[in-house]
Amino acid sequence: MIYLDNNATTRVHPDVLAAMLPWFGERFGNPSSLHRLGAEAARGLDEAREAVARALGAAPGEVVFTSGGTEANTLAIRGAVAALRRRGDHVVTTAVEHPSVGEVLRALEQEGLRVTRVSPRPSGEVDPDEVVAAVEDGTILVSVMHVQNETGAVFPVDAIARRVKARAQKVVVHSDGVQALGKVAPPGKAVDLYTVSAHKVHGPKGAGALVVRRPARVVPLVPGGGQEHGLRGGTEAVPLLVGFGVAARLAVEARPALLRDGAARAARMREGIEALGGVINSPPGAVSTTVNASFPGVAAEPLVHALEERGVVASTGSACASKRAERSPTLRAMGLPEERLASAVRFSLSRETTDEDVRQALAALEGALAALAQGAGRRS
């Protein structure tokens, strides 16, 4: 099987699995307990926190562990809005955020918050001028993702954050970095809140983190026993978070090779798709692990199934929205025509993807397109 759905989730790295296993068995203590087993678990948790902090250019005390990217985004947005609500009632975001951001903001709109959504250019990129221009006197939060999960577009969150702070210093800036870890450098200190997830970087599902840079403040959603600096109550999932620490370290170590080799593979993928009549939806500056393409005249879902029959796993877009009948809101916000929306497929690579994988994937794509064209010809 050639797995090209890594933006949905990645295979757990063998080193990550090996690091986690002891914490399910002999090292089973609660990190809040005072006995030896508890102290051992606390040390394991501290080491994981330090590893994630190093990967993100943050201090360990700024890292809040969560169950994943969705919870971290919810804590960032709801927590920041609750902390800042007396200052204003307005949030600036983009029209192409992940559902874990977009749905939270839609819920907050029902509670009286005003939200401005900046649309991307047709290329999928976001204009920083438009984001900054949307900031007004009542703005309390700006939330712009770092790497777009469907197209791989890299948004200039550092530049946006610095310009927002220059215009309105007290505005909090949040960025969903779930698709960015290990692919691009983490943002600087102007970004107050930053979200990551373990299972996108060959770590386990069920582990994520939110960086809360001082002096930014969020109100906890789950108060409890004071865990995670008082921002997320409940006993920490030590095995998963230990795995997250290892995965974060490995992702940073592998980034130079991914940038070098991944760019060449993505270029070959793009060229091969275009040679087969496909149209690339990802911008030229997208991360090297994401190639979104449309195949006009071919419905996306049958194409994905035809690819799987030939041993290639791809997707029609965000895994969190894959069960919905609607076409990609991201591509729609880019202003792409319906024909491209209906035929869009996302190929998401990882550092484990090989040159041979790309070659075989393109051969399978050629076969799948030919089979679907033949079937359409028989029906007509």
TIVEX-776897 format. One record per residue (C-alpha): residue in one letter; y, x, z. Coordinates in steps of 0.02 Angstrom, whole numbers, padded with zeros to 5 digits, always signed. Example, Ala and Ser with C-alpha at 12.3 -4.5 7.8 and 13.67 -1.06 7.14 Angstrom:
<sites>
a-00225+00615+00390 s-00053+00684+00357 
</sites>
This chain:
<sites>
m+00000+00000+00000 i+00175+00060-00043 y+00290-00010+00089 l+00470-00035+00031 d+00531-00159+00162 n+00591-00032+00290 n+00755-00123+00322 a+00650-00263+00397 t+00548-00146+00506 t+00468+00026+00500 r+00298+00096+00544 v+00293+00169+00720 h+00290+00359+00707 p+00132+00439+00779 d+00236+00546+00899 v+00323+00389+00961 l+00158+00300+00991 a+00087+00451+01083 a+00240+00460+01194 m+00228+00275+01240 l+00044+00260+01282 p+00045+00343+01455 w+00180+00222+01513 f+00064+00075+01482 g-00069+00155+01593 e-00054+00284+01731 r+00137+00288+01728 f+00159+00102+01757 g+00292+00104+01895 n+00449-00001+01903 p+00601+00114+01879 s+00692+00022+02018 s+00555+00058+02147 l+00582+00196+02275 h+00405+00268+02278 r+00338+00408+02169 l+00282+00297+02026 g+00453+00215+02023 a+00542+00382+02023 e+00432+00442+01880 a+00475+00287+01779 a+00660+00310+01818 r+00651+00488+01752 g+00567+00429+01594 l+00703+00298+01571 d+00840+00426+01602 e+00766+00544+01473 a+00758+00403+01345 r+00938+00355+01381 e+00994+00536+01359 a+00903+00549+01193 v+00981+00389+01125 a+01152+00442+01189 r+01138+00611+01100 a+01089+00524+00939 l+01244+00415+00950 g+01369+00544+01013 a+01388+00447+01175 a+01371+00481+01360 p+01210+00418+01444 g+01316+00308+01556 e+01382+00218+01402 v+01208+00166+01339 v+01145-00007+01389 f+00964-00040+01343 t+00919-00212+01273 s+00770-00297+01190 g+00837-00258+01016 g+00982-00267+00897 t+01005-00455+00909 e+01023-00454+01098 a+01137-00302+01089 n+01250-00386+00961 t+01256-00545+01065 l+01299-00447+01223 a+01434-00352+01129 i+01517-00504+01051 r+01496-00636+01185 g+01523-00509+01323 a+01683-00440+01247 v+01753-00612+01206 a+01720-00671+01385 a+01806-00516+01454 l+01957-00533+01339 r+01974-00721+01319 r+02136-00730+01419 r+02219-00610+01298 g+02183-00708+01139 d+02066-00818+01038 h+02043-00729+00872 v+01907-00618+00798 v+01906-00524+00634 t+01739-00490+00548 t+01665-00483+00373 a+01579-00616+00270 v+01423-00508+00254 e+01372-00475+00434 h+01191-00488+00490 p+01143-00661+00558 s+01135-00587+00734 v+01324-00566+00722 g+01368-00710+00607 e+01274-00844+00707 v+01351-00788+00872 l+01524-00801+00797 r+01486-00973+00724 a+01433-01031+00897 l+01592-00961+00973 e+01694-01054+00842 q+01618-01215+00910 e+01687-01161+01078 g+01865-01141+01013 l+01869-00961+00949 r+01957-00928+00783 v+01865-00813+00662 t+01931-00729+00505 r+01795-00667+00385 v+01847-00534+00260 s+01751-00547+00096 p+01683-00390+00013 r+01730-00327-00158 p+01610-00371-00300 s+01533-00199-00273 g+01483-00248-00096 e+01608-00131-00014 v+01738-00188+00114 d+01922-00147+00095 p+01988-00075+00261 d+02164-00136+00216 e+02103-00316+00216 v+02017-00298+00384 v+02169-00219+00466 a+02287-00345+00386 a+02186-00487+00464 v+02226-00426+00640 e+02359-00533+00725 d+02438-00553+00895 g+02295-00658+00961 t+02156-00544+00898 i+02041-00481+01036 l+01891-00417+00938 v+01853-00339+00768 s+01669-00333+00719 v+01620-00240+00560 m+01444-00179+00527 h+01414+00004+00485 v+01279-00012+00350 q+01248-00178+00263 n+01066-00229+00283 e+01042-00306+00109 t+01142-00192-00006 g+01151-00030+00095 a+01341-00025+00077 v+01421+00093+00204 f+01576+00018+00283 p+01712+00138+00345 v+01705+00081+00526 d+01785+00241+00593 a+01939+00221+00483 i+01948+00035+00519 a+01936+00063+00707 r+02071+00196+00709 r+02190+00090+00607 v+02156-00066+00711 k+02192+00032+00871 a+02353+00100+00795 r+02407-00078+00758 a+02344-00162+00917 q+02279-00040+01046 k+02196-00169+01159 v+02087-00245+01023 v+01903-00203+01050 v+01806-00142+00897 h+01620-00177+00880 s+01502-00115+00745 d+01323-00166+00710 g+01241+00003+00676 v+01062-00057+00667 q+01040-00001+00486 a+01143+00158+00511 l+01047+00260+00640 g+00966+00410+00557 k+01051+00373+00390 v+01235+00409+00423 a+01330+00497+00562 p+01374+00386+00711 p+01554+00328+00724 g+01684+00410+00835 k+01758+00352+00998 a+01876+00227+00917 v+01726+00111+00897 d+01708+00035+01071 l+01542-00056+01052 y+01398+00003+00942 t+01227-00076+00918 v+01061+00006+00872 s+00877-00045+00866 a+00717+00057+00886 h+00606-00028+00757 k+00720+00018+00612 v+00692+00204+00645 h+00502+00211+00667 g+00511+00156+00848 p+00436+00002+00933 k+00494-00177+00916 g+00574-00246+01073 a+00693-00102+01111 g+00876-00084+01068 a+01039-00021+01140 l+01224-00057+01150 v+01349+00084+01173 v+01495+00026+01280 r+01630+00159+01274 r+01755+00163+01415 p+01874+00078+01445 a+01797-00066+01345 r+01721-00199+01454 v+01591-00334+01423 v+01534-00475+01536 p+01344-00475+01564 l+01245-00615+01486 v+01095-00589+01601 p+01153-00549+01778 g+01013-00497+01893 g+00958-00346+01991 g+01095-00228+01934 q+00993-00140+01800 e+01078-00060+01649 h+01242-00025+01738 g+01247-00207+01793 l+01260-00268+01613 r+01081-00324+01582 g+00974-00383+01726 g+00785-00372+01725 t+00654-00236+01737 e+00670-00117+01590 a+00528-00104+01463 v+00495+00079+01502 p+00357+00111+01373 l+00461+00040+01231 l+00619+00129+01285 v+00529+00296+01302 g+00470+00269+01124 f+00648+00227+01072 g+00708+00393+01143 v+00581+00490+01041 a+00617+00387+00885 a+00805+00416+00901 r+00780+00603+00919 l+00664+00611+00768 a+00784+00506+00663 v+00928+00626+00694 e+00819+00778+00660 a+00758+00702+00496 r+00928+00645+00433 p+00973+00803+00333 a+00808+00794+00237 l+00828+00607+00211 l+01003+00632+00141 r+00940+00766+00022 d+00773+00696-00035 g+00813+00512-00011 a+00963+00520-00126 a+00854+00588-00267 r+00722+00453-00239 a+00852+00315-00235 a+00927+00380-00396 r+00756+00376-00479 m+00728+00201-00413 r+00894+00141-00482 e+00865+00223-00651 g+00690+00151-00664 i+00749-00024-00620 e+00889-00018-00747 a+00767+00045-00880 l+00664-00112-00847 g+00815-00225-00871 g+00865-00241-00689 v+01045-00244-00627 i+01089-00144-00470 n+01180-00242-00335 s+01199-00098-00211 p+01362+00001-00227 p+01356+00183-00286 g+01394+00243-00110 a+01254+00146-00026 v+01134+00233+00092 s+00990+00316+00002 t+00862+00200+00081 t+00921+00036+00006 v+00917-00020-00176 n+00957-00204-00205 a+00932-00262-00383 s+00927-00422-00485 f+00811-00461-00631 p+00899-00598-00730 g+00780-00732-00789 v+00649-00688-00658 a+00641-00783-00493 a+00642-00666-00344 e+00501-00744-00242 p+00368-00741-00379 l+00419-00562-00417 v+00396-00509-00236 h+00223-00589-00235 a+00178-00508-00401 l+00229-00340-00331 e+00123-00365-00176 e-00027-00406-00286 r+00000-00233-00361 g+00011-00147-00192 v+00200-00141-00168 v+00289-00228-00023 a+00473-00274-00051 s+00582-00420+00003 t+00709-00547-00057 g+00838-00498+00074 s+00865-00500+00262 a+00704-00526+00359 c+00797-00634+00484 a+00844-00757+00346 s+00689-00743+00236 k+00617-00912+00287 r+00774-01005+00234 a+00786-01086+00062 e+00967-01031+00034 r+01005-00880-00074 s+01081-00724-00003 p+01249-00760+00082 t+01288-00575+00063 l+01270-00572-00126 r+01358-00740-00137 a+01505-00671-00038 m+01513-00528-00164 g+01543-00659-00299 l+01385-00624-00398 p+01331-00758-00523 e+01191-00878-00478 e+01070-00794-00598 r+01082-00632-00501 l+01071-00721-00333 a+00910-00806-00386 s+00828-00645-00445 a+00882-00520-00312 v+00751-00407-00232 r+00781-00274-00098 f+00684-00112-00102 s+00710-00019+00062 l+00641+00156+00078 s+00620+00268+00229 r+00597+00453+00265 e+00410+00422+00243 t+00432+00363+00063 t+00370+00493-00062 d+00411+00533-00243 e+00239+00466-00289 d+00277+00304-00198 v+00432+00281-00306 r+00334+00319-00465 q+00197+00195-00422 a+00322+00063-00366 l+00412+00071-00532 a+00246+00059-00626 a+00200-00093-00521 l+00370-00169-00554 e+00346-00147-00741 g+00177-00232-00731 a+00242-00374-00622 l+00387-00410-00739 a+00272-00408-00891 a+00149-00527-00806 l+00284-00648-00756 a+00360-00644-00931 q+00189-00677-01006 g+00160-00823-00888 a+00330-00895-00930 g+00290-00878-01116 r+00127-00975-01096 r+00215-01116-01001 s+00347-01131-01135 
</sites>
